[in-house]
Amino acid sequence: MANFTLTCCSTADRPKSFFDGRHIPYACFHWNEGGQDHLDDLYQSVSPSDFYAAIKAGATPTTSQVSVGEFVELWEPIVAAGSDVLHVSLSSGLSGAYGSACLAATQVMEAHPGRRVLVVDSLGASSGYGMLVDYLADKRDEGVTLDEAFEWAMENRLHVHHWFFSTDLSSYVRGGRVSRVSGFVGTALKICPVLNMNDEGKLIPRDKIRTKAKAAKDMVARMEEHVQDGHDYAGKCSLSMSACREDAEAVRDMVEAKFPALAGKVQINDIGTVIGSHTGPGTVALFFMGDERGE
């Protein structure tokens, strides 16, 4: 029997089958379009193709985080059944969900003296956040204690690298991360911004590269620069993408060719509705374990 229950949020951008198979309860973020609220339910109620097609057609979805009450609702039956909880949150650099989770954890522990709910700020997002959760599921299954798992997460969360490039700047313009002029010029010149996540869990633009083929090669070069054990890397590696599977597959093929010792094939996941509301279609993200992320 596991020493604790591992939980997270839907923004870890793994399929429902992953969470079900690894016994990880999750809380759903929300997205809203046209005044109608939807759960970020891992594409159970809308397909990725339909979601991104709507954005391409002009839809402008907005998002909202998990509330304190929703976290309490997730954990209450778990704790009442006698289990402690380790919750891994979406980066506090992107969302207030970490703060809400901490408030909810206090409420649940006060209602159940002796039980513990520990909250980790992943300082990550999408399938990079999901990768940290995956590693912690391994630790849980190995029989580590709640404290040992929490300590491992805190020591290793900044070793999960997040590198992104995007071929469609329209959502970045809408969200104010790119000016309209820069977006127009960038689109005309086929410029793909390359971004990564820093030590505060915030997305930082790192380069502007012309053509997605060059951006893909640059991202793999970043992995070569930062990955643990160089080309002998035997850890996990995953990709997430928004309606651009061929682009993600091109990156996957390069990664698998350069790192033959990987722990299994590189997984390609759909960027979920919440993260995807901000990136729009055309984003590819690469995640791996490497040196400690800096500014």
C-alpha positions as CSV (number, residue, x, y, z in Angstrom):
1,M,0.0,0.0,0.0
2,A,1.3,3.5,-0.9
3,N,2.4,5.7,2.0
4,F,0.4,8.7,0.6
5,T,-1.9,9.7,-2.3
6,L,-0.4,11.8,-5.1
7,T,-2.6,14.4,-6.7
8,C,-2.2,17.2,-9.3
9,C,-4.2,19.4,-11.6
10,S,-5.4,18.9,-15.2
11,T,-2.8,21.3,-16.5
12,A,-0.1,18.6,-16.2
13,D,-1.3,17.8,-19.7
14,R,-1.2,14.1,-19.7
15,P,-4.1,12.0,-21.0
16,K,-6.8,10.7,-18.6
17,S,-5.5,7.2,-19.1
18,F,-2.2,8.2,-17.6
19,F,-3.8,9.6,-14.4
20,D,-6.2,6.6,-14.1
21,G,-3.4,4.1,-14.8
22,R,-1.1,5.6,-12.2
23,H,-3.8,6.2,-9.6
24,I,-3.4,10.0,-9.5
25,P,-6.6,12.0,-8.7
26,Y,-6.6,15.4,-10.3
27,A,-8.5,18.7,-10.0
28,C,-9.8,20.4,-13.2
29,F,-9.0,23.9,-14.2
30,H,-11.7,25.8,-16.2
31,W,-11.9,27.5,-19.6
32,N,-14.6,29.8,-20.9
33,E,-15.7,30.6,-24.4
34,G,-18.7,32.7,-25.3
35,G,-19.9,33.0,-21.7
36,Q,-20.0,29.2,-21.3
37,D,-17.8,27.6,-18.6
38,H,-16.1,24.3,-19.3
39,L,-14.0,21.9,-17.3
40,D,-10.4,21.3,-18.5
41,D,-11.4,17.6,-18.4
42,L,-8.5,16.2,-20.4
43,Y,-10.4,16.3,-23.7
44,Q,-13.3,14.2,-22.5
45,S,-16.0,16.7,-23.6
46,V,-14.2,18.3,-26.6
47,S,-11.5,17.0,-28.9
48,P,-8.1,18.7,-29.4
49,S,-8.8,19.1,-33.1
50,D,-12.2,20.8,-32.5
51,F,-10.7,23.0,-29.7
52,Y,-7.8,24.4,-31.8
53,A,-10.0,24.6,-34.9
54,A,-12.3,27.0,-33.0
55,I,-9.3,29.2,-32.0
56,K,-8.1,29.3,-35.6
57,A,-11.6,30.4,-36.5
58,G,-11.5,33.3,-34.1
59,A,-12.5,31.9,-30.7
60,T,-10.9,33.6,-27.7
61,P,-11.1,31.3,-24.7
62,T,-10.2,32.5,-21.3
63,T,-9.2,30.4,-18.3
64,S,-9.7,30.2,-14.5
65,Q,-7.9,28.2,-11.9
66,V,-9.1,25.5,-9.4
67,S,-10.8,27.1,-6.4
68,V,-10.1,26.4,-2.8
69,G,-13.4,24.6,-2.5
70,E,-12.6,22.3,-5.4
71,F,-9.3,21.3,-3.8
72,V,-11.1,20.6,-0.6
73,E,-13.6,18.5,-2.5
74,L,-10.8,16.5,-4.1
75,W,-8.9,15.8,-0.9
76,E,-11.7,15.4,1.7
77,P,-12.6,11.8,0.8
78,I,-9.0,10.8,0.4
79,V,-8.0,12.1,3.9
80,A,-11.2,10.9,5.5
81,A,-10.2,7.4,4.3
82,G,-7.0,7.7,6.2
83,S,-4.4,8.7,3.6
84,D,-2.0,11.7,3.6
85,V,-1.7,13.7,0.4
86,L,1.1,15.1,-1.7
87,H,-0.2,17.6,-4.2
88,V,1.8,19.0,-7.1
89,S,0.6,22.3,-8.4
90,L,1.0,24.2,-11.6
91,S,3.7,26.8,-11.4
92,S,3.0,29.8,-9.2
93,G,4.7,31.9,-11.8
94,L,1.7,31.2,-14.1
95,S,-1.3,30.8,-11.9
96,G,-2.6,31.4,-8.4
97,A,-3.6,27.7,-8.0
98,Y,-0.6,27.0,-5.7
99,G,-1.9,29.6,-3.2
100,S,-5.4,28.2,-3.4
101,A,-4.1,24.7,-2.9
102,C,-2.2,25.8,0.2
103,L,-5.3,27.4,1.7
104,A,-7.3,24.3,1.0
105,A,-4.6,22.0,2.5
106,T,-4.8,24.0,5.8
107,Q,-8.6,23.7,5.9
108,V,-8.5,19.9,5.3
109,M,-5.8,19.3,7.9
110,E,-7.7,21.4,10.5
111,A,-10.8,19.2,9.8
112,H,-8.7,16.0,10.1
113,P,-6.1,16.4,12.9
114,G,-3.2,14.0,12.4
115,R,-3.6,13.9,8.6
116,R,-1.2,15.8,6.3
117,V,-1.6,17.5,2.9
118,L,1.7,18.8,1.5
119,V,1.7,21.0,-1.5
120,V,4.6,21.3,-4.0
121,D,4.9,24.3,-6.4
122,S,6.1,22.5,-9.5
123,L,7.5,25.7,-11.1
124,G,6.5,23.9,-14.3
125,A,3.6,23.6,-16.7
126,S,2.1,21.3,-19.3
127,S,3.8,17.9,-19.7
128,G,6.9,19.2,-17.9
129,Y,4.7,19.6,-14.8
130,G,3.3,16.2,-15.8
131,M,6.9,14.7,-15.9
132,L,7.5,15.8,-12.3
133,V,4.3,14.1,-11.3
134,D,5.3,11.0,-13.2
135,Y,8.6,10.8,-11.4
136,L,6.8,11.2,-8.1
137,A,4.5,8.4,-8.9
138,D,7.6,6.2,-9.4
139,K,8.8,7.3,-6.0
140,R,5.4,6.6,-4.4
141,D,5.4,3.1,-5.9
142,E,8.9,2.5,-4.6
143,G,7.5,3.0,-1.1
144,V,9.1,6.3,-0.1
145,T,7.5,8.3,2.6
146,L,5.5,11.5,2.2
147,D,8.4,13.6,3.5
148,E,10.9,11.8,1.3
149,A,8.7,12.4,-1.8
150,F,8.2,16.1,-0.9
151,E,12.0,16.6,-0.4
152,W,12.7,14.9,-3.7
153,A,10.3,17.1,-5.5
154,M,11.7,20.3,-4.0
155,E,15.3,19.2,-4.9
156,N,14.5,18.2,-8.4
157,R,11.7,20.5,-9.7
158,L,14.2,22.9,-11.3
159,H,15.9,20.1,-13.1
160,V,12.8,19.6,-15.3
161,H,13.6,21.6,-18.4
162,H,10.8,23.2,-20.5
163,W,11.6,24.4,-24.0
164,F,9.0,25.7,-26.4
165,F,8.6,27.1,-29.9
166,S,5.6,28.4,-31.6
167,T,4.7,28.7,-35.3
168,D,1.5,30.7,-34.7
169,L,1.8,34.1,-32.9
170,S,-1.9,35.1,-33.0
171,S,-2.6,33.9,-29.4
172,Y,0.6,35.5,-28.1
173,V,-0.6,38.8,-29.6
174,R,-4.0,38.4,-28.1
175,G,-2.5,37.7,-24.7
176,G,-0.2,40.7,-24.9
177,R,3.0,38.7,-24.9
178,V,3.8,39.8,-28.4
179,S,2.9,43.2,-29.9
180,R,0.6,43.4,-32.9
181,V,3.4,44.8,-35.0
182,S,5.9,42.2,-33.9
183,G,3.3,39.5,-34.5
184,F,2.6,40.7,-38.0
185,V,6.3,40.9,-38.9
186,G,7.1,37.6,-37.2
187,T,4.4,35.8,-39.1
188,A,5.4,37.4,-42.4
189,L,9.1,36.3,-41.9
190,K,8.1,32.9,-40.5
191,I,9.8,33.7,-37.2
192,C,9.3,31.2,-34.4
193,P,10.0,32.4,-30.8
194,V,11.9,29.9,-28.6
195,L,11.0,30.2,-24.9
196,N,11.9,28.3,-21.8
197,M,10.8,28.3,-18.1
198,N,13.1,30.0,-15.6
199,D,13.8,29.3,-12.0
200,E,10.6,31.2,-10.9
201,G,8.4,29.1,-13.1
202,K,7.8,31.9,-15.6
203,L,8.0,31.6,-19.4
204,I,10.9,33.6,-20.8
205,P,11.6,34.4,-24.5
206,R,15.1,33.2,-25.4
207,D,15.5,33.5,-29.1
208,K,13.7,34.3,-32.4
209,I,14.4,31.8,-35.1
210,R,13.3,31.9,-38.7
211,T,11.4,28.8,-39.8
212,K,10.1,26.0,-37.6
213,A,12.7,23.5,-38.9
214,K,15.5,25.6,-37.5
215,A,13.5,26.2,-34.3
216,A,13.1,22.5,-33.8
217,K,16.8,21.9,-34.3
218,D,17.6,24.7,-31.8
219,M,15.4,23.2,-29.2
220,V,17.1,19.8,-29.5
221,A,20.5,21.6,-29.3
222,R,19.2,23.2,-26.0
223,M,18.6,19.6,-24.8
224,E,22.1,18.6,-25.7
225,E,23.4,21.6,-23.8
226,H,21.5,21.0,-20.6
227,V,20.4,17.4,-20.3
228,Q,21.8,15.1,-17.6
229,D,24.6,12.8,-18.7
230,G,24.7,14.2,-22.2
231,H,24.0,11.8,-25.0
232,D,23.9,9.0,-22.4
233,Y,20.7,10.4,-20.9
234,A,18.5,7.6,-19.7
235,G,15.8,9.6,-18.0
236,K,12.2,10.5,-19.1
237,C,11.5,12.7,-22.1
238,S,8.2,14.0,-23.4
239,L,6.7,16.5,-25.8
240,S,3.4,18.4,-25.8
241,M,1.9,20.1,-28.9
242,S,-1.1,22.0,-30.0
243,A,-2.5,20.9,-33.3
244,C,0.9,20.4,-34.9
245,R,1.7,16.7,-34.5
246,E,4.0,16.5,-37.5
247,D,6.2,19.3,-36.0
248,A,6.3,17.4,-32.7
249,E,7.1,14.1,-34.4
250,A,10.1,15.8,-36.2
251,V,11.4,16.9,-32.8
252,R,10.8,13.4,-31.3
253,D,12.7,11.7,-34.1
254,M,15.7,14.0,-33.6
255,V,15.7,13.5,-29.9
256,E,15.4,9.7,-30.1
257,A,18.3,9.6,-32.7
258,K,20.6,11.7,-30.4
259,F,19.7,10.1,-27.1
260,P,19.4,6.3,-27.7
261,A,19.5,5.4,-24.0
262,L,16.2,7.2,-23.2
263,A,13.8,5.6,-20.7
264,G,11.3,4.5,-23.4
265,K,10.1,6.3,-26.4
266,V,9.4,10.1,-26.3
267,Q,5.7,10.6,-25.5
268,I,3.8,13.2,-27.4
269,N,0.8,14.7,-25.5
270,D,-1.8,17.2,-26.5
271,I,-1.5,20.6,-24.8
272,G,-4.7,20.9,-22.8
273,T,-7.4,23.4,-23.1
274,V,-6.1,25.7,-20.4
275,I,-2.5,26.0,-21.5
276,G,-3.7,25.9,-25.1
277,S,-6.0,28.8,-24.6
278,H,-2.8,30.9,-24.1
279,T,-0.5,29.3,-26.6
280,G,-3.0,28.7,-29.4
281,P,-2.2,26.1,-32.1
282,G,1.3,25.6,-33.5
283,T,3.2,25.2,-30.2
284,V,5.7,22.4,-29.6
285,A,7.2,21.9,-26.1
286,L,10.1,19.6,-25.1
287,F,10.7,18.4,-21.5
288,F,13.6,16.5,-20.0
289,M,15.8,16.3,-16.8
290,G,18.8,18.5,-16.9
291,D,21.0,20.9,-15.0
292,E,19.3,23.3,-12.6
293,R,17.3,26.0,-14.4
294,G,18.4,29.5,-13.8
295,E,17.1,33.0,-14.6
